Amino acid sequence: MPFSSYRRWSIRLLVVAALLASAYAGWRHFSQPKPLQVSVVEVDYGRVEATVANTRAGAVKPCRRAKLAPQGGGQIARLLVKEGDRVAAGQILLELWNVDLAAQVRLADEQVASARARRLQACAAAQAARREAIRQRQLVAQGFVSAAVEDKASSEAEVQEAACRAASTEIDAARARADTARAALSRTVLKAPFAGIVAEVTGEQGEYSTPSPPGIPTPPAIDLIDDACLYVTAPIDEVDAPRISVGLPARIALDAYPGQHFPGRVRRIAPYVLEVEKQARTVDVEVVFTDPKAAKHLLVGYSADAEIILESRDKVLRIPALALLEGNKVMVLKNGVLEERQVELGLANWEFSEVRSGLQAGEKVLTSLEVEGVKAGAAAVVKPKK
């Protein structure tokens, strides 16, 4: 074969070989699975808490709330507050028409004054009669008058003293009548039993206010709230209730203030389990705000959640709760390969779990467990942050 032809065939063979090698390299590149892109966190030290939380939304409630109404019915003569007003303890809120009762009070006071005047008169007469009886006794001793005269004077003195005592008793009776009249008058005046804010007013001046008949609830004339002291009542599952005790710290979260937490403390645990149809059995727990100033701007009735802290530990090795697989296992990214690891856990909540063994600080655990193809031995790389 001529040298030129041999050269051409050699070049062709080299080109074909290069094409085959390139094709094989491309096949190898595209046939091998790409490493999974996963999210990881480093195992580090921090605080871990064991907590329980309410099963349904709780509510913010005032420590004191009174739905007030006059003890008797009548026409509203004076309505001295409106919704949103702040009132002091003992302040008059509402007054019914009571001209007749006020007149009876004045009449009773006059009767007390009249009884006092009669007592003064009767007691003065008794004193004069007693002095006269003493003089007559002296005259009898001197022989100037008979014993009958002295006896008559002594009897008169006793009668006048009895009249004095009777007049004193009449004063007590008149005072009792005056107290009765004032009590009747006070039933027409509605006063604030404590300082607070008027939440609702039912009725207007000139309208009639009537008390609730037995068994028939009617709206109160005035709904008064003491918003200086607030607490949260929340239902806790009956399974968690035995672990809760009065005095435990808590965190309060409100839908109206997302991302903000208020410190609290367990004040009361209901002594019974609440049975609600088609719902889990729960125990109501009351959590008070430990910082009243922080809760001062809150409104009664806000929906609230209470997370009660049963136990806490600081500076312990921890991992996010979303990194856990069933059976207390995690996926560790090591040298570009996923490795399944068994761990021993301590305290745990919905956010973090304490690691007692199985991991070391700085190791990277997988948090994107939902990624398809995640398993032990799979190649993986850390997903770049956007």
C-alpha positions in Angstrom: 0.0 0.0 0.0 1.4 3.3 -0.9 2.6 5.5 2.0 0.1 8.2 1.3 -2.9 5.8 1.4 -1.6 4.3 4.7 -1.4 7.8 6.1 -4.9 8.7 5.2 -6.3 5.5 6.8 -4.3 6.1 9.9 -5.8 9.6 10.2 -9.3 8.3 9.7 -8.8 5.6 12.3 -7.6 8.3 14.8 -10.6 10.5 14.1 -13.0 7.5 14.6 -11.3 6.6 17.8 -11.5 10.1 19.1 -15.2 10.3 18.2 -15.8 7.0 20.0 -13.9 8.1 23.1 -15.9 11.4 23.1 -19.2 9.5 22.7 -18.3 7.1 25.5 -17.3 10.0 27.8 -20.6 11.7 27.0 -22.5 8.5 27.7 -20.8 8.1 31.0 -21.5 11.7 31.9 -25.2 11.6 31.1 -25.9 8.0 32.2 -24.6 8.5 35.8 -27.1 10.1 38.2 -26.4 13.7 39.2 -25.7 14.4 42.9 -28.8 15.3 44.9 -29.1 19.0 45.9 -30.0 19.0 49.5 -30.4 21.4 52.5 -28.3 20.7 55.6 -27.6 22.3 59.0 -24.5 21.9 61.2 -25.0 20.2 64.5 -24.3 22.8 67.1 -24.9 23.6 70.8 -27.9 25.6 72.1 -31.0 25.5 74.3 -33.5 22.7 74.2 -36.9 22.6 75.9 -39.5 20.0 76.6 -42.9 21.7 76.1 -46.6 21.0 75.8 -49.0 23.2 74.0 -52.8 23.7 73.7 -54.8 21.5 71.3 -57.2 24.2 70.3 -56.9 28.0 70.3 -57.2 29.6 73.7 -58.4 33.2 74.5 -57.2 36.2 76.4 -59.4 36.9 79.4 -59.5 39.5 82.2 -58.9 38.5 85.8 -62.2 40.4 86.7 -65.2 40.9 84.5 -68.7 42.0 85.7 -71.9 42.1 83.8 -73.8 44.7 85.8 -77.5 45.5 86.0 -79.6 47.3 88.6 -81.2 45.1 91.2 -84.7 46.3 90.3 -86.3 47.5 87.1 -87.1 51.1 86.2 -86.6 54.0 83.8 -83.0 55.0 83.2 -82.8 58.6 84.5 -79.0 59.1 84.1 -76.5 57.2 82.0 -73.1 58.5 83.1 -70.7 56.3 81.0 -70.3 55.2 77.4 -68.5 52.3 75.8 -64.7 52.6 76.1 -64.8 54.8 79.2 -62.4 54.1 82.0 -64.0 54.2 85.5 -62.8 54.1 89.0 -64.0 51.7 91.7 -67.2 53.1 93.3 -68.0 55.4 90.4 -71.7 55.8 89.5 -72.4 54.3 86.1 -76.2 54.4 85.8 -79.1 55.7 87.9 -82.8 54.8 87.6 -85.7 57.2 88.3 -85.9 57.3 92.1 -87.6 60.5 93.1 -90.1 58.6 95.3 -87.4 56.6 97.0 -85.3 59.7 97.6 -88.4 61.4 99.2 -88.8 58.3 101.5 -85.1 58.7 102.5 -85.7 62.3 103.4 -88.9 61.4 105.3 -87.0 58.7 107.3 -84.2 61.2 108.1 -86.8 63.7 109.4 -88.3 60.9 111.5 -84.9 60.2 113.0 -84.5 63.9 113.9 -88.0 64.0 115.4 -87.3 60.9 117.5 -84.1 62.5 118.8 -86.0 65.6 119.8 -88.6 63.5 121.6 -85.8 61.7 123.4 -84.3 64.9 124.6 -87.7 66.1 125.9 -88.5 62.8 127.6 -85.0 62.5 129.2 -85.1 66.1 130.4 -88.5 65.5 132.0 -87.1 62.3 133.6 -84.2 64.2 135.1 -86.5 66.9 136.5 -88.8 64.2 137.9 -85.8 62.4 139.6 -84.6 65.7 141.2 -88.2 66.3 142.4 -88.3 62.9 143.9 -85.1 63.5 145.8 -86.3 66.8 147.2 -89.6 65.1 148.4 -87.6 62.4 150.1 -85.6 65.0 151.9 -88.8 66.9 153.0 -90.2 63.6 154.3 -87.1 63.1 156.4 -87.6 66.5 157.8 -91.3 65.9 158.5 -92.6 68.6 156.3 -94.6 66.3 153.9 -96.1 63.0 154.1 -94.6 59.8 152.7 -97.4 59.6 150.1 -96.1 62.7 148.4 -92.6 61.3 148.3 -94.0 58.0 146.9 -95.9 59.9 144.2 -92.8 61.8 143.2 -90.7 58.7 142.9 -93.3 57.0 140.8 -93.5 60.0 138.5 -89.7 59.9 138.1 -89.7 56.2 137.1 -92.4 56.9 134.5 -90.4 59.7 133.0 -87.2 57.6 132.9 -89.2 54.8 131.1 -90.4 57.4 128.6 -86.7 58.4 128.1 -85.8 54.8 127.4 -88.7 54.4 125.0 -87.7 57.5 123.1 -84.2 56.1 122.7 -85.7 52.9 121.3 -87.8 55.0 118.8 -84.6 56.5 117.5 -83.2 53.1 116.8 -86.4 52.2 114.9 -86.3 55.4 113.0 -82.7 54.8 112.0 -83.6 51.3 110.8 -86.4 52.7 108.7 -83.9 55.3 107.2 -81.4 52.5 106.4 -84.2 50.5 104.7 -85.1 53.6 102.6 -81.5 54.1 101.7 -81.1 50.5 100.7 -84.1 50.8 98.4 -82.6 53.9 96.9 -79.2 52.3 96.4 -80.8 49.5 94.3 -81.6 52.2 91.7 -77.9 53.3 91.5 -75.4 51.2 89.6 -71.7 51.6 90.8 -68.5 50.1 89.5 -67.3 47.3 91.8 -63.7 47.8 90.6 -61.7 50.0 88.3 -61.8 49.1 84.6 -63.1 49.8 81.2 -66.7 49.8 80.0 -66.9 47.2 77.3 -70.6 47.4 76.5 -73.7 49.5 77.4 -77.2 48.2 76.9 -79.9 50.8 77.0 -80.3 54.6 76.6 -81.4 57.4 78.9 -85.2 57.3 79.2 -85.5 53.5 78.4 -86.6 50.9 80.9 -84.1 48.5 82.4 -85.4 45.3 83.8 -83.5 42.6 85.7 -83.2 39.1 84.3 -86.1 36.8 85.3 -85.0 33.4 86.6 -83.8 31.1 83.8 -84.1 33.8 81.1 -80.7 35.6 80.5 -80.9 39.2 79.3 -78.1 41.5 78.2 -76.4 43.3 81.2 -76.9 47.0 81.4 -73.1 47.5 81.6 -70.3 45.1 80.9 -67.2 46.1 82.9 -63.7 44.7 82.3 -60.7 45.0 84.5 -58.0 44.9 81.8 -55.2 45.7 84.3 -54.8 42.0 84.8 -55.1 39.5 81.9 -54.5 35.8 81.5 -54.9 33.1 78.8 -57.1 30.1 79.2 -56.1 27.2 76.9 -57.2 23.6 76.5 -54.4 21.0 77.0 -54.8 17.4 76.0 -55.6 15.1 79.0 -52.5 13.0 78.2 -50.2 16.0 78.8 -52.1 17.4 81.8 -50.3 15.2 84.5 -46.9 16.7 83.5 -48.1 20.3 84.2 -47.9 22.0 87.6 -48.8 25.4 88.9 -45.9 27.9 88.6 -44.3 26.4 85.4 -43.0 29.1 82.9 -44.8 29.5 79.6 -44.8 31.4 76.3 -47.9 33.0 75.0 -48.4 33.6 71.3 -51.2 35.7 69.8 -52.5 35.6 66.2 -52.7 39.4 66.3 -49.0 39.6 67.0 -47.3 37.1 64.7 -43.7 36.2 65.6 -44.0 37.8 69.1 -44.0 35.9 72.4 -45.1 37.0 75.8 -43.7 35.5 79.0 -46.2 33.8 81.3 -46.7 31.4 84.2 -49.2 28.7 84.9 -51.7 30.0 87.5 -54.4 27.4 87.6 -55.1 23.9 86.3 -58.8 22.9 86.0 -59.7 20.1 88.5 -61.7 18.2 85.9 -61.5 17.0 82.2 -63.7 18.8 79.8 -65.6 16.5 77.4 -66.5 18.2 74.1 -68.5 16.1 71.6 -66.4 14.8 68.7 -63.2 16.4 70.1 -60.4 15.2 72.3 -60.8 15.5 76.1 -58.9 18.4 77.4 -58.0 20.2 80.7 -58.3 24.0 80.8 -55.1 25.7 82.0 -54.8 29.3 82.9 -51.5 31.2 82.1 -51.0 34.7 83.5 -48.8 37.3 81.8 -45.7 37.8 84.0 -45.0 41.2 82.4 -48.3 43.2 82.8 -46.8 46.2 81.0 -46.2 44.1 77.9 -49.8 42.8 78.0 -51.3 46.2 78.7 -52.2 47.0 75.1 -53.8 43.6 74.4 -57.6 43.2 73.9 -59.8 40.8 75.8 -60.9 38.0 73.5 -57.8 37.7 71.4 -57.1 34.1 70.3 -54.0 32.8 72.0 -51.7 29.8 72.3 -49.8 28.8 75.4 -46.6 26.7 75.3 -45.8 25.4 78.7 -42.1 24.7 79.4 -41.7 21.5 81.4 -37.9 21.4 81.4 -35.1 23.2 79.7 -31.3 22.6 79.2 -28.8 25.1 77.9 -25.6 24.5 75.8 -26.5 21.0 74.7 -25.8 19.4 71.4 -29.0 19.7 69.3 -30.5 19.2 65.8 -33.7 20.6 64.3 -36.7 18.4 64.7 -37.3 18.3 60.9 -34.0 16.5 60.5 -35.3 13.4 62.3 -36.3 10.2 60.5 -38.5 7.5 62.0 -36.7 5.5 64.6 -34.5 8.4 65.7 -32.3 8.3 62.6 -30.7 11.2 60.6 -29.0 11.5 57.3 -25.5 12.9 57.5 -23.7 14.4 54.5 -20.1 13.3 54.6 -17.6 13.6 51.7 -20.5 14.1 49.2 -22.3 10.9 50.2 -25.4 10.5 52.4 -24.9 8.4 55.5 -27.7 7.1 57.7 -27.0 7.5 61.4 -28.7 6.3 64.6 -28.9 8.9 67.3 -29.9 8.9 71.0 -32.1 11.8 71.9 -32.8 13.6 75.2 -35.2 16.6 75.6 -37.2 17.4 72.5 -40.0 19.8 71.3 -41.4 20.7 67.9 -38.3 22.8 67.1 -35.2 21.1 68.4 -34.1 17.8 69.9 -31.2 17.1 72.2 -28.5 14.7 70.9 -26.9 12.5 73.5 -24.9 10.3 71.2 -24.5 9.5 67.5 -23.4 12.9 66.2 -20.7 15.5 66.8 -20.7 19.2 66.6 -20.0 20.5 63.1 -21.4 17.5 61.3 -24.0 18.3 58.6 -27.4 16.7 58.9 -30.0 16.7 56.1 -33.1 18.8 56.6 -34.7 18.3 53.1 -35.8 14.8 53.7 -38.6 15.2 51.2 -36.2 15.3 48.2 -36.7 12.3 45.9 -33.8 9.8 46.0 -32.7 10.6 49.5 -31.2 7.4 50.9 -28.0 6.1 52.4 -25.2 6.0 49.9 -26.7 8.6 47.5 -24.4 11.3 46.2 -25.4 14.7 47.3 -24.2 18.3 47.4 -25.4 21.3 49.4 -28.1 23.2 47.6 -26.8 26.7 46.9 -28.6 29.5 48.7 -30.6 31.9 46.7 
